[in-house]
Amino acid sequence: MKYLCLVYSDENDLHSLPDSPKDTECHAYAQNLAEGGQLVAGEALEPVSTATTVRVRGGQLSITDGPFAETKEQLAGFYMIDARDLNEALRIAAGIPPARVGSIEVRPVRPLDV
């Protein structure tokens, strides 16, 4: 089953705290998952200041700068994984290096019938 592990962190802390992971550590973890056949995709995201939010309400398009919500932590990246079950997905998520300075939201992927 596929799970999306969303990496959340305060952008100001992500790379500045003593436990902050370096990109090389994140890459090595992703490479290890890929070699084990568990990584479907994964990427870091540009800063939240580069985000643009699109909404359509009543047929009217609204485009605003920034993220969809004001939060203390921002979406910093993701790992799309393939795990046997939620327990394995949680074990994998616990190993994602930014979990030390932020949080990892684990969500099952629901297939679209297209």
Secondary structure, 3 states (H helix, E strand, C coil): CEEEEEEEECCCCCCCCCCCCCHHHHHHHHHHHHHCCCEEEEEECCCHHHCEEEEEECCEEEEEECCCCCCCCEEEEEEEEECCCHHHHHHHHHCCHHHHCCEEEEEECCCCCC
